[in-house]
């Protein structure tokens, strides 16, 4: 492998390179998941005549929140009301449910503030400040080989986060952009006192089930409402979004502000082939296997069905999304498009900087070499991942004992000082853990491990001992004391030796797996991730030199702005798909299927059919650039008023992680007018309606 060090690239240097007079790539007008401190002003002015002011952008930034369970949301009232999707709230509803009160299935509404339910394991982050720390992070790694450079970067990032948190009191994260081309310090106001206010029935939030998932037309009220509390009282935010009562129409410009999870658009062609040939096929095999296991578990009893429902939804949703991504990469046109773009960049960069081409060529070679290393460990690394709350708690306790004695910068990144409050909140949260379900998840993971690696693999033998995967899982689950949050808190106060003296059965299982998990992680970080960071740093500089302002970073589950117009589309068979559906359309679709699952009417909707305006727009499609993680993002108009709530995309857009899909690819949102209509005339949530509509 080539360990030549690429040049250090700063944002100032990138700006100079961008100023060189070269042909510039034309980004599709509605493409881009843009940083709010680097908005695409020229594109917006040229196409839409809209120039977002700094005040407008700050207002949007400080109204958007990030959910710790992987979604987006927004503050939508002067009393800290937060809007997100029902499917983002699903795990909260699951954790708050009991056999006698199934909030996920039946929904919830708090008629008074006193009825709002505290959520023990949820954090909402509000981005407050952004600082460019690129030079400091890069300087720490300068002159070092990739593995040592990566360790130096991690240590410096941890130091920056700790200093920032101590100085400001704000939760601080150093975000890697352009796969190592830049580093920004994000400071968040973090809220942990969050309470549930409203959620519709699951059948309203996910009407049509898997049949309609990633499809359009859609008929979903995929919305839930929470409230942020501070010092025991509803938050009085400095910024919040106002509601549009008029809504939006086809052709209107809209903006989406959220936290897209991960994209791979700056990946090299070799890296995309790795996704196509290794990463996605293995993920799909895992998803199909786990989905079958969960369906079998669910079929044993109604209570099992309730317990497994949230995870089964997540796995089946991911499986369908990964299938679409793989199909996109299997289409030769996708790789061809990326190859042409990469070839165009390298050709133009050679003319701009002939002396620098060798560095770029070496960077592409380094990525190829790193992927060969990754290919050798990928399968093994994946099969040592075990699902289940009990195992996750055990591994956290074990690693806290190992990591806390180290300086923050030398720890595994999730145990840095800046992350410890979040780790402990999850560890100590008194959320339900079901023994039968935990045993099923652990047994499935151990069985997969033995099937893939072989029963005689040295680690498999040490983990399973003289037992079958099922026997080992049952033993680890049934004898563990980690079901009790108080016991987990007691264990967390012990050092490693004290913890191991208790010989908890699940901690012993985690202890048997952890050394191999750590070894594989070290190989990945030292020989794959570190090499790719250095290589992509060089490649990012070349892209900037050629395309300048048109280069936006891949998604990193941090706040971004997208934009686009509300627009229907034409199917390949010539059928026109309108931009909007209506509430009446849900009733008609249910009648067409004789109210059979998954098209049966939600209870409140059946009871109030004559009370609701069926002409009210329910869902719409628009062509903004979104990806997973954007779920729950507010959709706003030019004035910054809420016109919708992003919740999905159609099938044509599932390859959006590697390239922007403009033909037929659409994001899907709940219409703001439907949210008000349903809250008022279906759920009787008048106090919430008054709060949303108050100026």
C-alpha positions in Angstrom: 0.0 0.0 0.0 1.2 3.5 -0.8 1.7 5.5 2.4 2.8 8.7 0.7 1.4 11.7 2.6 -0.9 14.0 0.6 -0.6 17.7 0.9 -2.4 19.6 3.7 -5.4 21.3 2.2 -7.1 24.2 4.1 -10.4 25.9 3.2 -8.5 29.0 2.3 -6.4 27.0 -0.2 -9.5 25.4 -1.6 -11.0 28.9 -2.1 -7.9 29.9 -4.1 -8.0 26.7 -6.2 -11.7 27.3 -6.8 -10.9 30.8 -8.2 -8.9 29.3 -11.1 -10.6 29.8 -14.4 -11.7 26.3 -15.4 -14.9 24.8 -16.8 -17.2 24.3 -13.8 -19.5 21.4 -13.4 -23.2 22.4 -13.6 -25.0 21.0 -10.6 -28.6 20.0 -11.3 -30.6 22.9 -10.1 -32.2 21.2 -7.2 -29.2 19.0 -6.3 -27.3 19.3 -3.1 -27.3 18.8 0.7 -25.8 22.2 1.5 -24.1 23.4 4.6 -25.9 26.3 6.1 -22.7 28.3 6.5 -22.0 27.7 2.7 -25.4 28.0 1.0 -25.8 27.8 -2.8 -26.7 31.5 -3.2 -25.9 31.8 -6.9 -28.0 28.8 -7.8 -31.0 30.0 -5.8 -30.7 33.5 -7.2 -30.2 32.4 -10.8 -33.1 29.8 -10.9 -35.5 31.0 -8.3 -34.7 34.7 -7.7 -34.3 33.9 -4.0 -31.4 35.1 -2.0 -31.5 33.6 1.6 -30.4 36.2 4.1 -28.0 35.3 6.9 -30.8 36.1 9.3 -33.2 33.7 7.5 -30.6 30.9 7.5 -29.8 31.4 11.2 -33.5 31.3 12.0 -33.9 28.0 10.1 -30.7 26.6 11.7 -31.9 27.4 15.2 -35.4 26.0 14.6 -34.2 22.5 13.4 -33.4 19.7 15.8 -31.6 16.4 15.5 -33.2 13.3 17.2 -30.7 11.0 18.9 -32.5 8.0 17.4 -31.6 8.9 13.9 -34.1 11.4 12.6 -34.8 15.1 12.2 -37.4 17.5 13.6 -38.2 21.2 14.1 -39.4 23.5 16.9 -42.8 24.7 15.8 -44.2 26.8 18.7 -43.2 29.4 21.3 -43.6 26.7 24.0 -41.0 24.3 22.7 -43.3 22.0 20.6 -41.3 19.8 18.3 -42.6 18.1 15.1 -41.1 14.9 13.6 -42.4 11.8 11.9 -44.4 9.0 13.5 -41.8 6.5 12.4 -39.1 8.5 14.1 -41.2 8.5 17.3 -41.9 4.7 16.9 -39.1 3.5 19.2 -40.2 6.0 21.8 -43.8 4.8 21.6 -42.5 1.2 21.8 -40.5 1.9 24.9 -43.4 3.7 26.6 -45.9 0.9 25.8 -47.0 -2.0 27.9 -49.1 -5.1 27.2 -52.1 -3.1 28.3 -51.3 0.2 26.6 -49.9 -0.1 23.1 -49.0 3.5 22.2 -47.4 2.5 18.9 -50.5 0.8 17.6 -53.2 3.0 19.2 -51.5 6.4 19.3 -51.5 9.0 22.0 -52.7 12.5 22.8 -52.0 14.5 25.9 -55.1 16.7 26.5 -53.3 18.8 29.1 -49.7 19.6 29.7 -49.7 17.4 32.8 -50.5 14.4 30.6 -47.4 14.8 28.4 -45.2 11.7 29.0 -41.5 12.1 29.8 -39.2 10.1 27.4 -36.3 8.6 29.3 -33.9 7.8 26.5 -34.2 10.7 24.0 -31.8 13.6 23.2 -32.6 16.5 20.9 -29.7 18.6 19.6 -30.1 22.1 18.4 -27.2 23.4 16.3 -26.1 26.7 17.8 -22.6 27.5 16.5 -20.3 26.4 13.7 -16.5 26.9 13.7 -14.0 25.8 11.1 -11.2 23.9 12.8 -9.7 22.3 9.6 -6.2 23.8 10.1 -5.9 22.6 13.7 -7.0 19.0 12.9 -4.8 18.7 9.9 -1.8 20.2 11.6 -2.0 17.5 14.2 -1.7 14.8 11.6 0.9 16.5 9.4 4.1 14.5 8.7 2.7 11.2 10.1 2.0 7.9 8.5 -1.8 7.2 7.9 -2.4 5.1 11.1 -0.6 7.6 13.3 -2.1 10.5 11.5 -5.6 9.1 12.1 -4.8 8.6 15.8 -3.5 12.2 16.0 -6.6 13.5 14.3 -8.9 11.7 16.7 -6.9 12.9 19.7 -7.0 16.5 18.4 -10.7 16.3 17.6 -11.4 15.0 21.2 -9.3 17.8 22.6 -11.2 20.4 20.6 -14.5 19.0 21.7 -13.5 18.9 25.4 -12.2 22.5 25.3 -15.3 23.7 23.5 -17.7 21.9 25.9 -15.8 23.3 29.0 -15.7 26.8 27.6 -19.3 27.1 26.3 -21.3 24.4 28.1 -22.6 23.3 24.7 -22.4 19.7 23.4 -19.6 19.8 20.9 -18.8 17.6 17.9 -16.0 17.9 15.3 -17.6 16.9 12.0 -15.5 15.4 9.2 -16.5 16.8 5.9 -15.5 15.9 2.3 -14.2 12.6 3.8 -11.3 14.4 5.5 -11.1 17.5 3.3 -12.4 19.8 6.1 -13.4 19.7 9.8 -16.0 21.8 11.4 -16.8 22.1 15.1 -20.5 22.0 15.7 -21.8 23.2 19.1 -25.3 22.1 20.1 -27.8 23.0 22.7 -28.7 19.5 23.9 -32.1 18.8 25.5 -32.8 15.6 27.5 -36.1 16.5 29.1 -38.4 15.7 26.2 -42.0 14.7 26.5 -44.5 13.0 24.2 -47.5 15.2 23.2 -49.2 13.5 20.2 -48.8 10.5 17.9 -51.5 9.0 15.6 -52.2 5.3 15.3 -49.5 3.4 13.6 -52.0 2.6 10.8 -52.3 6.4 10.2 -48.6 7.0 10.2 -47.9 4.0 8.0 -51.1 3.5 6.0 -50.5 1.0 3.3 -47.7 -0.7 5.1 -44.8 -2.3 3.2 -47.0 -2.4 0.1 -46.9 1.4 -0.2 -43.5 2.0 1.4 -41.2 4.0 -1.0 -44.2 4.4 -3.3 -46.4 7.3 -4.4 -49.3 8.1 -4.3 -49.2 7.8 -0.5 -51.8 8.4 2.2 -49.9 8.8 5.5 -50.2 11.1 8.5 -46.6 10.4 9.4 -46.3 13.0 12.2 -45.7 13.1 15.9 -45.3 15.9 18.4 -43.0 16.2 21.4 -42.2 19.1 23.8 -38.8 20.3 25.1 -38.7 21.1 28.8 -36.0 23.1 30.5 -35.8 23.4 34.3 -39.1 21.6 34.5 -41.0 24.1 32.3 -41.7 24.2 28.6 -38.8 25.7 26.6 -39.2 29.2 25.4 -37.1 29.0 22.2 -35.4 31.9 20.6 -36.4 30.6 17.2 -39.2 28.5 16.0 -41.1 27.9 12.8 -44.4 29.4 12.1 -47.2 27.5 10.3 -48.5 28.2 6.8 -52.3 28.0 6.8 -52.4 28.5 3.0 -50.0 25.6 2.3 -48.2 25.2 -1.0 -49.1 24.5 -4.6 -47.5 22.5 -7.5 -44.5 24.4 -8.8 -43.8 26.3 -5.5 -40.3 26.5 -4.3 -39.7 24.6 -1.0 -36.8 24.1 1.3 -36.0 21.2 3.6 -33.8 21.5 6.7 -32.7 18.3 8.3 -30.0 15.8 9.0 -29.4 13.5 6.1 -27.6 10.4 7.3 -25.0 9.1 4.9 -24.3 9.6 1.2 -21.4 8.3 -0.9 -21.4 10.8 -3.8 -17.8 11.7 -3.4 -16.7 8.1 -3.4 -14.4 6.9 -6.1 -15.7 4.4 -8.7 -13.7 1.7 -7.0 -15.4 2.5 -3.7 -18.8 2.3 -5.3 -17.9 -1.1 -6.7 -17.1 -2.2 -3.2 -20.6 -1.0 -2.1 -22.1 -2.9 -5.0 -20.1 -6.2 -4.7 -19.5 -6.5 -0.9 -21.2 -4.1 1.4 -24.8 -4.0 0.1 -25.1 -7.7 -0.7 -23.9 -8.7 2.8 -26.3 -6.2 4.4 -29.2 -7.6 2.4 -28.4 -11.1 3.4 -28.3 -10.0 7.0 -31.6 -8.1 6.7 -33.5 -11.0 5.0 -32.3 -13.4 7.6 -33.2 -11.2 10.6 -36.5 -10.2 9.1 -37.4 -13.9 8.8 -36.4 -14.5 12.4 -38.5 -11.5 13.6 -41.5 -12.6 11.6 -41.3 -16.1 13.1 -41.0 -14.6 16.6 -43.9 -12.3 16.0 -46.1 -15.1 14.8 -46.0 -16.9 18.1 -48.4 -14.5 20.0 -49.9 -11.1 19.9 -47.6 -9.9 22.6 -44.6 -11.1 20.6 -45.9 -9.2 17.6 -46.1 -6.1 19.7 -42.6 -6.6 21.1 -41.0 -7.2 17.7 -43.0 -4.7 15.7 -40.7 -1.7 15.9 -37.5 -3.6 15.1 -39.2 -5.5 12.3 -40.4 -2.3 10.7 -36.9 -0.9 10.9 -35.3 -4.0 9.4 -37.8 -4.4 6.6 -37.6 -0.7 5.8 -33.8 -0.9 5.6 -34.0 -4.0 3.5 -36.2 -2.3 0.9 -34.0 0.8 0.9 -30.8 -1.3 0.4 -32.4 -3.3 -2.3 -33.1 -0.1 -4.2 -29.6 1.2 -3.7 -28.1 -2.1 -4.9 -30.3 -2.1 -8.0 -29.1 1.4 -8.8 -25.5 0.3 -8.5 -26.2 -2.8 -10.5 -27.4 -0.6 -13.3 -24.2 -0.1 -15.5 -25.4 3.4 -16.2 -24.8 4.5 -12.6 -21.1 3.4 -12.6 -20.7 4.9 -16.1 -22.0 8.3 -15.0 -19.7 8.3 -12.0 -16.8 7.1 -14.2 -17.4 10.0 -16.6 -17.6 12.5 -13.7 -14.4 11.2 -12.2 -12.6 11.2 -15.6 -13.8 14.7 -16.3 -12.4 15.9 -12.9 -9.0 14.2 -13.3 -8.6 15.5 -16.9 -9.4 19.0 -16.0 -7.3 18.9 -12.8 -4.3 17.6 -14.9 -4.5 20.8 -17.0 -4.8 23.0 -13.9 -2.1 21.5 -11.9 0.0 19.0 -13.9 2.6 18.6 -11.1 -0.1 17.6 -8.6 -1.6 14.9 -10.7 0.7 12.2 -9.3 -0.7 12.9 -5.8 -4.2 12.4 -7.0 -3.3 9.3 -8.9 -1.7 7.9 -5.8 -4.8 8.8 -3.7 -7.0 6.7 -6.1 -4.5 3.8 -5.7 -4.5 4.1 -2.0 -8.3 3.9 -1.8 -8.2 0.8 -4.1 -5.6 -0.8 -1.8 -7.5 0.1 1.4 -10.7 -1.5 0.0 -8.8 -4.8 -0.7 -7.8 -4.7 3.0 -11.3 -4.0 4.0 -12.6 -6.8 1.8 -10.5 -9.3 3.8 -12.0 -8.4 7.1 -15.5 -7.1 6.2 -17.5 -10.3 6.6 -15.8 -11.2 9.9 -16.3 -7.7 11.3 -20.0 -7.7 10.4 -20.8 -11.1 12.0 -19.5 -10.1 15.4 -22.1 -7.5 15.8 -24.8 -8.6 18.2 -28.2 -6.9 18.5 -30.3 -6.5 21.6 -30.5 -4.0 24.4 -29.0 -6.3 27.0 -25.9 -7.1 25.0 -25.5 -3.4 24.1 -25.7 -2.5 27.8 -23.1 -5.2 28.7 -20.7 -4.0 26.0 -21.1 -0.4 27.2 -20.3 -1.3 30.8 -17.3 -3.4 29.8 -15.9 -0.7 27.6 -16.5 2.1 30.1 -14.3 0.1 32.4 -11.6 -0.2 29.7 -11.8 3.3 28.2 -12.4 5.7 31.1 -8.9 5.3 32.6 -7.4 6.5 29.3 -7.1 10.2 28.2 -10.2 11.2 26.2 -8.3 11.5 22.9 -7.1 7.9 23.2 -10.5 6.3 23.8 -12.8 4.7 21.3 -14.5 7.8 19.8 -18.0 7.0 21.3 -16.4 7.2 24.8 -14.8 10.6 24.5 -15.6 13.0 27.3 -18.0 14.9 24.9 -20.1 11.8 24.4 -20.2 10.3 28.0 -23.4 12.0 29.1 -25.3 10.5 26.1 -23.8 7.1 26.7 -24.9 7.1 30.4 -28.3 8.4 29.5 -28.9 5.4 27.3 -27.3 3.0 29.7 -29.3 4.2 32.7 -32.7 4.7 31.0 -35.4 2.5 32.5 -36.8 1.3 29.2 -38.4 -2.2 28.9 -36.2 -5.2 28.0 -38.0 -8.4 27.1 -36.1 -11.7 28.0 -37.6 -13.8 25.2 -36.9 -11.2 22.6 -33.4 -10.6 23.8 -32.7 -14.4 23.7 -34.0 -14.5 20.2 -31.8 -11.6 19.0 -28.6 -13.0 20.7 -29.3 -16.5 19.5 -29.8 -15.3 15.9 -26.5 -13.4 16.0 -24.5 -16.3 17.5 -26.1 -18.7 14.9 -25.1 -16.4 12.1 -21.6 -16.1 13.4 -21.2 -19.9 13.5 -22.8 -20.4 10.1 -20.6 -17.8 8.4 -17.3 -18.5 10.1 -17.8 -22.2 10.9 -18.3 -23.8 14.3 -14.6 -24.5 14.6 -13.4 -20.9 14.2 -11.3 -20.1 17.2 -13.4 -17.2 18.3 -16.7 -19.0 17.7 -15.4 -21.9 19.8 -14.4 -19.6 22.7 -17.8 -17.7 22.6 -20.1 -20.7 22.3 -17.9 -23.0 24.5 -19.6 -26.4 24.5 -23.1 -25.1 23.8 -25.3 -24.5 20.8 -26.0 -20.8 19.9 -29.4 -21.0 21.4 -28.2 -22.5 24.6 -25.4 -19.9 24.9 -27.9 -17.1 24.3 -30.5 -18.4 26.8 -27.8 -18.7 29.4 -26.5 -15.2 28.9 -29.9 -13.6 28.9 -31.7 -15.5 31.7 -28.9 -15.2 34.3 -28.1 -11.5 33.7 -28.8 -8.8 36.2 -28.7 -6.0 33.5 -32.5 -5.9 33.1 -32.5 -3.6 36.1 -31.4 0.0 35.4 -30.4 0.4 39.1 -28.0 -2.5 38.7 -26.6 -1.1 35.6 -25.9 2.2 37.4 -24.2 0.3 40.2 -22.0 -1.6 37.7 -21.1 1.6 35.9 -19.6 2.9 39.2 -17.1 0.0 39.3 -13.7 -0.3 37.7 -13.0 -3.1 35.3 -11.8 -5.5 38.0 -14.8 -4.8 40.2 -17.2 -5.3 37.3 -15.7 -8.6 36.3 -15.9 -9.9 39.8 -19.7 -10.0 39.5 -19.4 -12.4 36.5 -22.7 -11.2 35.0 -23.6 -13.7 32.3 -24.2 -11.1 29.6 -21.1 -9.2 30.4 -19.2 -12.5 30.2 -20.5 -13.0 26.7 -19.5 -9.4 25.7 -16.1 -10.0 27.2 -15.7 -13.1 25.0 -16.5 -11.2 21.9 -14.9 -7.8 22.6 -11.2 -8.6 21.9 -12.0 -9.8 18.4 -14.3 -6.8 17.8 -11.6 -4.5 18.9 -8.9 -6.2 16.8 -11.1 -5.9 13.7 -12.0 -2.3 14.5 -8.3 -1.4 14.9 -7.5 -3.0 11.5 -10.3 -1.0 9.9 -9.3 2.3 11.6 -5.5 1.9 11.0 -5.5 0.4 7.5 -8.7 1.4 5.9 -10.3 4.5 7.4 -7.0 6.4 8.0 -5.7 5.7 4.5 -9.0 6.8 3.0 -9.1 10.0 5.0 -5.7 11.0 3.6 -6.6 9.9 0.1 -10.0 11.6 0.1 -8.3 14.8 1.4 -6.2 14.9 -1.8 -9.2 14.0 -4.0 -11.4 16.6 -2.4 -8.9 19.3 -3.2 -8.9 18.2 -6.8 -12.7 18.4 -6.9 -12.6 21.9 -5.4 -10.0 23.0 -7.9 -12.3 21.9 -10.8 -15.8 22.5 -9.5 -15.3 25.2 -6.8 -18.6 26.3 -5.2 -20.5 23.4 -6.7 -18.9 20.8 -4.4 -21.1 20.1 -1.4 -20.0 17.5 1.2 -21.5 14.0 1.5 -24.1 13.7 4.2 -22.9 13.2 7.8 -26.1 13.3 9.9 -25.5 17.0 10.4 -27.8 19.9 9.5 -28.1 20.6 5.8 -30.4 22.6 3.5 -32.0 21.1 0.4 -34.5 22.8 -2.0 -36.8 22.0 -4.9 -40.2 22.5 -6.3 -43.4 20.5 -5.7 -43.8 18.4 -8.8 -45.6 15.3 -10.0 -43.9 13.0 -12.5 -44.6 10.6 -15.3 -44.2 6.8 -14.9 -42.3 4.8 -17.5 -45.6 3.5 -18.7 -46.8 7.0 -19.4 -49.1 7.3 -16.4 -49.1 10.8 -14.8 -48.6 10.9 -11.1 -50.1 14.0 -9.5 -48.1 16.0 -7.0 -50.8 15.8 -4.2 -53.0 13.2 -2.6 -56.0 14.1 -0.4 -57.5 12.8 2.8 -60.4 11.5 0.7 -57.9 9.5 -1.2 -57.1 7.4 1.9 -60.8 6.6 2.4 -61.1 5.6 -1.3 -58.0 3.4 -1.2 -59.2 1.7 1.9 -62.6 1.0 0.3 -60.9 -0.3 -2.8 -59.2 -3.0 -0.6 -62.3 -3.7 1.4 -60.6 -2.2 4.5 -58.2 -5.2 4.6 -54.7 -4.9 6.1 -52.6 -2.9 5.4 -55.4 -0.7 4.0 -57.8 -0.8 7.0 -58.8 2.6 8.3 -57.2 3.8 11.5 -59.7 3.8 14.4 -60.0 7.6 14.8 -60.3 8.0 11.0 -63.1 5.5 10.7 -65.0 7.2 13.6 -64.7 10.7 12.3 -65.1 10.2 8.5 -68.0 12.6 8.4 -66.2 15.2 10.4 -63.1 15.7 8.2 -62.7 17.7 4.9 -61.8 15.0 2.4 -60.5 17.6 -0.1 -57.7 18.5 2.2 -54.3 17.7 0.7 -52.7 14.9 2.6 -49.2 14.1 1.1 -47.2 15.6 -1.7 -44.0 15.0 -3.7 -41.2 17.4 -4.4 -37.7 17.2 -5.9 -35.5 18.4 -3.1 -32.3 16.3 -2.5 -33.0 14.1 0.6 -31.8 10.8 2.0 -32.4 8.7 5.1 -32.0 10.9 8.2 -34.1 13.6 6.5 -37.2 11.9 8.0 -38.9 14.4 10.2 -37.4 17.4 8.4 -39.7 20.5 8.0 -40.5 21.6 4.5 -40.9 25.3 4.4 -41.7 28.0 1.8 -39.8 31.2 1.0 -41.0 32.8 4.1 -39.7 30.0 6.2 -43.2 28.8 7.1 -44.1 25.1 7.5 -45.9 23.7 4.4 -45.0 20.1 5.0 -43.1 17.4 6.9 -40.7 15.1 5.0 -41.2 11.4 5.6 -40.1 9.2 2.7 -39.0 9.0 -1.0 -40.3 7.1 -3.9 -38.6 4.0 -5.4 -36.9 6.0 -8.2 -34.9 7.9 -5.6 -33.4 4.9 -3.7 -30.0 5.4 -5.5 -29.8 8.9 -4.2 -27.0 8.0 -1.9 -24.5 7.8 -4.8 -25.9 10.3 -7.2 -28.8 12.8 -7.3 -31.8 11.2 -9.0 -33.7 14.0 -10.8 -35.9 12.0 -13.3 -38.9 10.7 -11.3 -37.0 10.7 -8.1 -39.1 12.5 -5.5 -39.1 13.1 -1.7 -42.5 12.7 0.0 -44.0 15.0 2.6 -47.1 15.2 4.8 -49.0 18.4 3.9 -49.2 21.0 6.7 -52.9 21.4 6.0 -53.6 17.7 6.6 -51.8 17.9 10.0 -54.1 20.7 11.2 -57.2 19.1 9.7 -56.5 15.8 11.4 -55.5 17.3 14.8 -58.6 19.4 14.9 -61.3 17.2 13.4 -60.1 13.6 13.8 -58.1 13.7 17.1 -59.7 16.7 18.8 -56.3 18.1 19.7 -57.5 21.7 19.8 -54.9 22.9 22.3 -52.1 21.8 19.9 -53.8 23.4 16.9 -54.1 26.7 18.7 -50.4 26.5 19.7 -49.3 25.7 16.1 -51.4 28.5 14.5 -50.6 31.2 17.1 -48.3 33.9 15.7 
